[in-house]
Amino acid sequence: MLVHNLLENSAARFPEKTALVCNRQRLTYRQLNARADQLAAALIETGLKRQDRVVILLENSVESVIALYAVLKAGGIFVMLNPGMKAAKLNFILRDSGARTVITDAVKAPLIKEAASDVDNLQHIIWCGRNVVIETPRGTIAGTSWDSVFNAAVTLPAGRRHLIDVDLATIIYTSGSTGEPKGVVSAHYNMVAAATSITTYLQNRQDDIILNTLPLSFDYGLYQALMAALFGGTLVLEQSFVYSYKVMELLVQEKVTGFPIVPTMVALLLQMENLAKLDFSSLRYITNTAAALPVSYIQRLRALFPAATLYSMYGLTECKRVAYLPPEELERRPSSVGIPIPNEEVFIVDANGKEVGPDEIGELVVRGSNVMQGYWNRPEETARTFRPGRYRGETLLYTGDLFKKDQEGFLFFVARKDDLIKTKGERVSPKEIENAVCSMAGVVEAAVTGVPDEVLGQAIKVYIVCDRRTDLTAEQVMRFCSIKLESFMVPKYVEFRDCLPKSPSGKIDKKALKAAETAGYRHEAVPGADMTAVETAVVAS
């Protein structure tokens, strides 16, 4: 079973059933599959070879769903990226992935031109909208318009390139501890196994309708499209949750049965008025991941959606999903992330690799078909995280997260071993933010940490040391970060200091900074800085 077979099988079984609803467009499975075939044929015509990488830089849209399946049908590997990505990061990913093709919107032409200025491997761009020819110092990058692809008579060859399930399907880029993104590599069988396991415990069925507002560049959002195709359901795709009341009206209008959320969405939901007058009786289940919901949020969600079953979950891009809490355990164990997903085993080990007992803290290790292949172009980091298992060819994922389990085997998250911050459902590298802040005129040093936050999971805090001639404000830092970084990387808190604590080796001592937070340090506004306005802007973004 290959990932694009999920779509093809449902197109054969339910050709006239609605597969995708987005931006007032409705595509049946037959239409979605046919358009993916056409785009796949066009990709092959441009010279795309088996296992070539294709970057997809689009908002949640009909085009983005067609594109991911088309790349797979053409034998390629899709790289779905956040459409808000800045040029420097896009440049790194284009070079790191070796992508020869990009599928994007014509409004992104200036961004693409800047990002591709020193990229040799990029050969072709498919533009949604008008065709654009990009001139770079390395030469001309040919372009094709989206409409011309579907006006052409090119069809997918009958004898398609042979793929097997160990071939690669996608590279999902996440933040790395060095400040550079790292690509998690997934084979077809990894993705099919993960989607099958999740739909099993969610008890999905062909009449399910999923409303997804999460970006397809986020694996939680991406898998909603794959899962719907697996069981023959309908995906209702929105660009975001910004216009939250309209989204909830759409949920009612489309008789949605499944609604994936993250804590930031819950915070907005619970502040909304007039929701009680909407009929949510069609909603069968709600899923939450990224960070555990406060117990009070769980109670209010259940009151707001009395007919819906709430699933609390925990996962990593490196294996997609690790655990889920059976809904009947929500009352007894609201702080637990649950039990391993079907067809997976987890255990907790100490520093010597020995399995620990109940209520003992150790590192969580995962084994199963959902454990991905490793990190693209990072053999040393792959060897540290993905290690040989007991059996020939088996790989174990050492998550780097500290856990404990109770006497009945239910898992409880304790802390993260590494320095990454998980906020708004995204993993953020402090180094990337530090690099951006340090590029500000007058900044001498910067250190970024994560502080506990009920809504975000962790909020980003930056400590800054300026030179004596510079008098920065928190608002200036926030505005600068909003220009240089993606929205979920913009710090919530800014603290100015005369100096930062150092370790004996001369490095900034983040443990000392975190110790102050743990000791109950209260985050207060910097004198002269309107932190309330700043925080409001971040949440709204």
MARGUDO-640945 format. One record per residue (C-alpha): residue number from 0; x, y, z. Coordinates in Angstrom, 3 decimals. Layout:
BEGIN
     n         px         py         pz
   NUM          X          Y          Z
...
This chain:
BEGIN
     n         px         py         pz
     0      0.000      0.000      0.000
     1      1.341      3.392     -1.073
     2      0.109      6.752      0.203
     3     -1.509      7.754     -3.098
     4     -3.269      4.362     -3.194
     5     -5.446      5.720     -0.375
     6     -6.913      8.236     -2.802
     7     -7.061      5.805     -5.724
     8     -8.855      3.131     -3.715
     9    -11.513      5.547     -2.499
    10    -11.917      6.929     -6.030
    11    -12.628      3.380     -7.214
    12    -15.072      2.681     -4.361
    13    -16.809      6.063     -4.079
    14    -16.188      7.927     -7.374
    15    -19.052     10.418     -7.003
    16    -18.719     10.999     -3.269
    17    -17.460     14.420     -2.135
    18    -13.805     14.065     -1.206
    19    -12.783     17.688     -0.639
    20    -14.567     20.931      0.230
    21    -12.450     24.100      0.153
    22    -12.979     27.749     -0.799
    23    -16.483     27.024     -2.097
    24    -15.129     24.267     -4.327
    25    -16.327     20.690     -4.018
    26    -14.431     17.830     -5.632
    27    -15.563     14.232     -5.820
    28    -13.064     11.414     -5.383
    29    -13.138     10.851     -9.140
    30    -12.355     14.517     -9.825
    31     -9.623     14.754     -7.188
    32     -7.915     11.607     -8.419
    33     -8.172     12.673    -12.075
    34     -6.645     16.084    -11.388
    35     -3.839     14.501     -9.394
    36     -3.195     12.221    -12.394
    37     -3.033     15.222    -14.740
    38     -0.593     17.121    -12.545
    39      1.512     13.977    -12.076
    40      1.730     13.634    -15.863
    41      2.801     17.273    -16.162
    42      5.494     16.768    -13.527
    43      6.865     13.793    -15.445
    44      6.843     15.882    -18.633
    45      9.056     18.469    -16.908
    46     11.616     15.735    -16.259
    47     10.754     14.772    -12.688
    48     12.481     11.505    -11.845
    49     11.657      8.830     -9.318
    50     12.270     10.053     -5.740
    51     12.982     13.651     -6.825
    52     11.891     16.155     -4.197
    53      9.102     18.659     -4.917
    54      8.466     21.625     -2.618
    55      4.804     22.576     -2.174
    56      4.491     26.135     -0.867
    57      0.748     26.808     -0.773
    58     -1.967     27.792      1.648
    59     -4.475     25.092      2.569
    60     -6.313     24.770     -0.740
    61     -7.659     22.403     -3.368
    62     -4.358     22.910     -5.198
    63     -2.251     21.825     -2.212
    64     -4.154     18.542     -1.829
    65     -3.984     17.801     -5.563
    66     -0.262     18.621     -5.524
    67      0.726     16.248     -2.716
    68     -1.004     13.283     -4.362
    69      0.324     14.243     -7.803
    70      3.923     14.298     -6.603
    71      3.499     10.805     -5.157
    72      1.809      9.493     -8.308
    73      4.748     10.835    -10.338
    74      7.111      8.862     -8.095
    75      8.423     11.923     -6.270
    76      8.787     12.984     -2.647
    77      6.696     15.952     -1.542
    78      7.998     18.629      0.838
    79      5.031     20.593      2.210
    80      6.150     23.945      3.652
    81      4.535     26.684      5.691
    82      3.411     29.371      3.193
    83      4.515     32.050      5.677
    84      8.119     30.866      5.475
    85     10.795     33.528      5.042
    86     13.376     33.526      2.251
    87     16.377     32.463      4.354
    88     14.708     29.297      5.616
    89     13.242     28.495      2.202
    90     16.706     28.899      0.682
    91     18.140     26.434      3.183
    92     15.398     23.863      2.527
    93     15.685     24.180     -1.249
    94     19.414     23.494     -1.009
    95     19.151     20.838      1.707
    96     16.354     18.854      0.049
    97     17.798     19.186     -3.446
    98     14.286     19.966     -4.718
    99     14.166     20.307     -8.495
   100     10.542     21.538     -8.617
   101      8.412     23.986     -6.635
   102      4.616     24.279     -6.723
   103      3.495     27.640     -5.382
   104      1.316     30.705     -5.930
   105      2.305     33.507     -8.281
   106      2.174     36.013     -5.416
   107      5.210     34.191     -3.987
   108      7.385     35.142     -6.990
   109      9.497     37.748     -5.095
   110     10.050     35.272     -2.252
   111     11.039     32.490     -4.654
   112     13.409     34.768     -6.533
   113     15.178     35.763     -3.312
   114     15.277     32.224     -1.924
   115     16.507     30.656     -5.171
   116     19.267     33.178     -5.885
   117     22.087     30.695     -5.155
   118     20.245     27.401     -5.705
   119     21.500     25.174     -8.524
   120     19.081     22.268     -8.230
   121     15.779     24.125     -8.779
   122     14.757     23.643    -12.404
   123     11.015     24.180    -12.695
   124      8.169     25.995    -10.943
   125      4.441     25.357    -11.344
   126      2.592     28.563    -10.550
   127     -0.989     28.721     -9.276
   128     -2.093     31.834    -11.109
   129     -0.138     33.528    -13.873
   130      3.038     32.003    -15.205
   131      6.256     33.628    -13.967
   132      9.801     33.298    -15.270
   133     12.385     33.684    -12.518
   134     15.788     35.082    -13.417
   135     18.561     34.403    -10.896
   136     22.357     34.834    -10.999
   137     22.469     31.085    -11.709
   138     20.169     31.333    -14.727
   139     16.499     31.168    -15.722
   140     14.038     28.938    -13.877
   141     11.286     27.770    -16.212
   142      7.686     28.089    -15.171
   143      4.310     26.550    -15.994
   144      0.922     27.919    -15.013
   145     -1.490     25.703    -13.094
   146     -4.281     26.285    -15.614
   147     -2.110     25.215    -18.545
   148     -1.483     21.885    -16.820
   149     -5.185     21.093    -16.820
   150     -5.818     22.478    -20.281
   151     -3.176     20.182    -21.769
   152     -3.921     16.746    -23.182
   153     -1.093     15.051    -21.265
   154     -2.165     11.918    -19.389
   155     -0.437      9.790    -16.814
   156      1.341      6.876    -18.533
   157     -0.324      3.504    -18.048
   158      2.965      1.853    -17.097
   159      3.714      4.100    -14.126
   160      7.053      4.126    -12.349
   161      7.244      1.212    -10.000
   162      7.315      2.194     -6.348
   163      7.246      0.006     -3.256
   164      6.263      0.929      0.265
   165      9.832      1.387      1.518
   166     10.348      4.204     -0.996
   167     10.242      7.703      0.452
   168      7.007      9.697      0.365
   169      7.690     12.977      2.170
   170     10.210     15.072      4.050
   171      8.641     17.114      6.860
   172     10.912     19.920      8.009
   173     10.923     20.826     11.681
   174     13.121     23.101     13.769
   175     16.517     21.707     14.721
   176     18.625     22.381     17.797
   177     21.315     24.030     15.625
   178     18.888     26.676     14.378
   179     18.621     25.076     10.936
   180     15.514     23.084      9.964
   181     15.871     19.315      9.842
   182     13.855     17.072      7.561
   183     12.064     14.041      8.989
   184     12.012     11.402      6.245
   185      8.944      9.191      5.900
   186      8.510      6.131      3.698
   187      5.135      5.195      2.244
   188      4.682      2.343      4.718
   189      5.375      4.688      7.678
   190      2.605      7.053      6.649
   191      0.085      4.360      5.792
   192      0.795      2.590      9.103
   193      0.339      5.811     11.100
   194     -2.872      6.777      9.293
   195     -4.279      3.260      9.708
   196     -3.503      3.201     13.426
   197     -5.043      6.615     14.102
   198     -8.237      5.893     12.151
   199     -8.519      2.603     14.048
   200     -8.678      4.133     17.534
   201    -10.792      7.058     16.303
   202    -13.155      4.452     14.813
   203    -13.428      6.445     11.599
   204    -15.999      5.371      9.038
   205    -16.822      6.387      5.494
   206    -19.546      8.835      6.518
   207    -17.112     10.886      8.629
   208    -16.542     14.509      7.604
   209    -13.360     16.115      8.949
   210    -12.974     19.882      9.309
   211     -9.283     20.813      9.204
   212     -8.058     24.363      9.870
   213     -4.485     23.297     10.640
   214     -1.794     23.898      7.982
   215     -0.938     20.916      5.795
   216      2.724     21.724      6.496
   217      2.028     20.618     10.089
   218      1.861     16.815     10.232
   219     -1.306     16.933     12.368
   220     -3.021     18.842      9.556
   221     -1.448     16.804      6.746
   222     -2.676     13.501      8.129
   223     -6.287     14.704      8.163
   224     -6.147     14.621      4.345
   225     -4.535     11.175      4.291
   226     -6.913      9.705      6.865
   227    -10.020     10.966      5.067
   228     -8.814      9.306      1.855
   229     -8.043      6.085      3.731
   230    -11.594      5.530      4.941
   231    -13.387      7.322      2.112
   232    -14.560     10.312      4.145
   233    -14.856     13.994      3.285
   234    -12.258     16.639      4.133
   235    -13.488     20.182      4.696
   236    -10.347     22.305      4.433
   237     -9.980     25.852      5.758
   238     -6.900     28.085      5.619
   239     -6.876     28.839      9.341
   240     -8.951     29.386     12.467
   241     -8.604     33.179     12.326
   242    -12.282     33.741     11.488
   243    -13.313     31.314     14.166
   244    -17.064     31.979     14.225
   245    -17.337     31.461     10.461
   246    -15.407     28.226     10.866
   247    -17.879     27.038     13.483
   248    -20.784     27.978     11.229
   249    -19.135     25.947      8.468
   250    -18.812     23.020     10.868
   251    -22.559     23.095     11.392
   252    -23.367     23.692      7.707
   253    -21.245     20.755      6.504
   254    -22.441     18.463      9.337
   255    -18.857     17.841     10.372
   256    -18.221     14.740     12.492
   257    -14.506     15.122     13.281
   258    -12.666     18.260     14.429
   259     -8.877     18.287     15.111
   260     -7.819     21.126     17.409
   261     -4.824     22.484     19.323
   262     -4.930     24.399     22.645
   263     -4.694     27.841     21.040
   264     -7.899     27.079     19.134
   265     -9.596     25.986     22.335
   266     -8.676     29.260     24.019
   267    -10.372     31.154     21.181
   268    -13.382     28.830     21.158
   269    -14.048     29.288     24.847
   270    -14.018     33.091     24.480
   271    -16.554     33.102     21.669
   272    -20.110     34.260     22.262
   273    -23.318     32.921     20.738
   274    -21.916     29.429     20.117
   275    -24.711     27.931     22.181
   276    -27.221     28.779     19.456
   277    -25.370     26.608     16.913
   278    -26.311     22.971     16.441
   279    -23.238     20.780     16.997
   280    -25.146     17.508     17.179
   281    -23.346     16.096     14.099
   282    -19.918     16.383     15.773
   283    -18.854     12.867     16.790
   284    -15.291     13.438     17.986
   285    -12.694     16.108     18.743
   286     -8.955     15.420     18.858
   287     -6.316     17.483     20.642
   288     -2.542     17.343     20.474
   289      0.468     19.728     20.690
   290     -0.046     20.309     24.445
   291     -2.291     18.866     27.131
   292     -5.472     20.822     27.746
   293     -6.071     22.242     31.228
   294     -8.746     20.252     33.064
   295    -11.023     23.313     33.135
   296    -10.787     23.527     29.337
   297    -11.754     19.871     29.011
   298    -14.827     20.388     31.161
   299    -15.938     23.454     29.215
   300    -15.350     21.736     25.867
   301    -17.499     18.816     26.918
   302    -20.267     21.191     27.955
   303    -20.034     23.040     24.635
   304    -19.970     19.842     22.534
   305    -21.946     17.309     24.597
   306    -22.361     14.855     21.712
   307    -18.642     14.762     20.863
   308    -16.019     12.351     22.208
   309    -12.754     14.063     23.166
   310     -9.441     12.371     22.371
   311     -6.288     13.695     24.036
   312     -3.141     12.632     22.130
   313      0.651     12.926     22.088
   314      3.002     12.581     19.147
   315      6.230     13.500     17.399
   316      6.898     14.167     13.739
   317      9.463     11.346     13.925
   318      6.661      8.779     14.371
   319      3.546     10.873     13.797
   320      1.591      9.643     16.835
   321      2.724      7.932     20.036
   322     -0.266      7.718     22.345
   323     -3.913      8.537     22.834
   324     -6.077      8.653     25.940
   325     -9.186      6.472     25.617
   326    -12.099      8.878     26.152
   327    -13.512      6.815     29.004
   328    -10.302      7.542     30.956
   329    -10.548     11.321     30.585
   330    -12.230     11.828     33.943
   331     -9.831      9.590     35.878
   332     -6.578     10.587     34.164
   333     -7.029     14.046     32.587
   334     -3.266     14.752     32.698
   335     -2.268     11.486     31.002
   336     -1.457     11.251     27.291
   337     -2.784      7.702     27.378
   338     -1.630      4.423     25.936
   339      0.327      3.451     22.796
   340     -1.582      3.670     19.523
   341     -2.538      0.370     17.829
   342      0.355     -1.598     16.284
   343      2.991      0.167     18.379
   344      4.981     -0.497     21.550
   345      6.578      2.063     23.863
   346      8.806      1.744     26.884
   347     10.656      4.085     29.236
   348     14.385      3.679     29.831
   349     17.009      5.157     32.146
   350     20.319      6.700     31.082
   351     21.783      3.203     30.636
   352     18.980      2.031     28.373
   353     17.380     -0.175     31.027
   354     13.588     -0.170     31.215
   355     12.262      1.517     34.358
   356      9.245      0.572     36.445
   357      5.970      2.381     37.162
   358      6.237      5.968     38.437
   359      9.941      6.135     37.526
   360     11.073      8.848     35.112
   361     13.034      8.019     31.984
   362     13.246      8.599     28.242
   363     10.350      7.418     26.101
   364     11.290      4.952     23.340
   365      8.944      3.981     20.488
   366      8.932      0.940     18.222
   367      6.568      0.267     15.333
   368      5.955      0.739     11.619
   369      5.125      4.384     12.309
   370      8.744      5.149     13.292
   371     10.095      7.204     10.399
   372     13.347      6.726      8.486
   373     15.492      9.407     10.105
   374     16.675     12.918      9.266
   375     17.513     13.990      5.725
   376     21.246     14.597      5.240
   377     21.918     14.208      8.993
   378     23.470     10.788      9.565
   379     24.944     11.575     12.982
   380     21.700     12.982     14.383
   381     19.789     10.085     12.832
   382     22.117      7.607     14.559
   383     21.496      9.276     17.937
   384     17.714      9.335     17.652
   385     16.910      6.274     15.506
   386     18.758      3.281     16.905
   387     18.794     -0.432     16.028
   388     16.168     -2.540     17.765
   389     16.069     -6.148     18.863
   390     15.290     -7.588     15.450
   391     17.070     -7.310     12.112
   392     16.071     -4.117     10.323
   393     14.045     -2.771     13.256
   394     14.516      0.840     14.330
   395     13.691      2.319     17.731
   396     12.909      6.008     18.181
   397     14.526      7.610     21.218
   398     12.191     10.561     21.647
   399     14.329     12.724     23.941
   400     11.202     13.262     26.069
   401     11.012     12.312     29.732
   402      7.992     10.285     30.774
   403      6.659      8.082     33.508
   404      3.826      5.550     33.532
   405      1.411      4.489     36.221
   406      0.710      0.959     37.445
   407     -1.763      0.377     34.604
   408      0.637      1.543     31.891
   409     -0.836      4.987     31.211
   410      1.785      7.500     30.102
   411      2.495     10.902     31.649
   412      4.710     13.515     30.007
   413      7.292     15.017     32.383
   414      9.691     17.221     30.388
   415     11.784     17.510     27.237
   416     15.405     16.532     27.322
   417     16.494     18.875     24.586
   418     16.181     22.610     24.330
   419     13.412     22.767     21.749
   420     10.278     24.702     22.594
   421      6.852     23.359     21.646
   422      4.440     26.251     21.198
   423      1.165     26.520     19.268
   424      1.675     22.927     18.151
   425      5.023     23.745     16.519
   426      8.532     22.768     17.573
   427     10.680     25.861     17.702
   428     14.457     26.113     17.841
   429     15.631     28.762     20.331
   430     18.746     29.167     18.208
   431     16.738     30.340     15.197
   432     15.046     33.062     17.271
   433     18.329     34.011     18.939
   434     19.948     34.400     15.532
   435     17.162     36.721     14.404
   436     17.208     38.853     17.575
   437     20.984     39.096     17.514
   438     20.776     40.541     14.010
   439     19.080     43.638     15.471
   440     21.282     46.712     15.693
   441     22.481     47.202     19.254
   442     21.815     43.672     20.509
   443     24.880     42.146     22.131
   444     23.481     38.840     23.354
   445     20.185     36.991     23.324
   446     18.924     33.795     24.898
   447     15.562     32.141     24.303
   448     13.751     29.738     26.608
   449     10.282     28.249     26.875
   450      8.104     29.007     29.883
   451      4.961     27.051     30.852
   452      1.765     28.374     29.328
   453     -1.692     26.819     29.718
   454     -2.779     27.733     26.212
   455      0.420     27.539     24.152
   456      2.021     24.601     25.943
   457      5.146     26.713     26.184
   458      5.476     30.432     25.589
   459      8.635     31.843     24.058
   460     10.702     34.214     26.191
   461     13.757     36.102     24.983
   462     16.415     37.622     27.255
   463     18.356     40.463     25.636
   464     21.535     42.347     26.473
   465     21.957     45.601     24.535
   466     24.961     47.853     24.136
   467     25.048     51.079     26.166
   468     24.021     53.279     23.232
   469     20.863     51.287     22.427
   470     17.525     51.711     24.130
   471     15.293     49.035     22.631
   472     11.691     48.418     23.661
   473      9.783     45.151     23.770
   474      7.499     46.357     20.974
   475     10.490     46.992     18.700
   476     11.789     43.491     19.344
   477      8.383     41.982     18.630
   478      7.947     43.934     15.408
   479     11.414     42.934     14.242
   480     10.744     39.262     15.024
   481      7.407     39.355     13.202
   482      9.278     40.478     10.069
   483     12.133     37.984     10.368
   484     10.320     34.949     11.749
   485      7.160     32.924     11.229
   486      4.311     33.992     13.517
   487      4.555     31.043     15.907
   488      8.221     31.916     16.585
   489      7.539     35.467     17.763
   490      8.314     35.676     21.518
   491      5.528     36.330     23.980
   492      7.852     37.760     26.623
   493     10.874     40.050     26.319
   494     13.223     40.747     29.220
   495     16.207     43.087     29.055
   496     19.239     42.383     31.236
   497     22.613     43.943     31.870
   498     24.259     40.551     31.448
   499     23.372     36.870     31.040
   500     24.634     34.049     33.283
   501     27.521     32.066     31.827
   502     28.784     28.527     32.277
   503     32.480     27.837     33.037
   504     33.057     27.341     29.321
   505     31.743     30.839     28.608
   506     28.409     29.745     27.121
   507     25.131     31.337     28.176
   508     23.785     29.257     31.059
   509     20.181     28.579     30.122
   510     19.783     26.249     33.086
   511     20.254     29.251     35.354
   512     17.659     31.205     33.383
   513     15.183     28.317     33.552
   514     15.836     27.864     37.269
   515     14.545     31.389     37.868
   516     11.372     30.533     35.933
   517     10.887     27.314     37.899
   518     11.347     29.207     41.161
   519      8.220     31.189     40.375
   520      9.558     34.234     38.527
   521      6.651     36.432     37.465
   522      6.688     37.723     33.897
   523      6.181     41.441     34.051
   524      6.112     44.112     31.407
   525      9.368     45.849     30.643
   526      9.096     49.488     31.807
   527      7.718     51.519     28.939
   528      6.568     48.453     27.010
   529      2.893     47.701     26.453
   530      3.169     43.942     26.906
   531     -0.591     43.481     26.964
   532     -0.841     44.838     23.444
   533      2.138     42.768     22.380
   534      0.685     39.540     23.759
   535     -2.682     40.256     22.196
   536     -1.030     40.714     18.812
   537      0.799     37.397     19.154
   538     -2.327     35.456     20.075
   539     -4.268     37.055     17.241
   540     -1.575     36.077     14.765
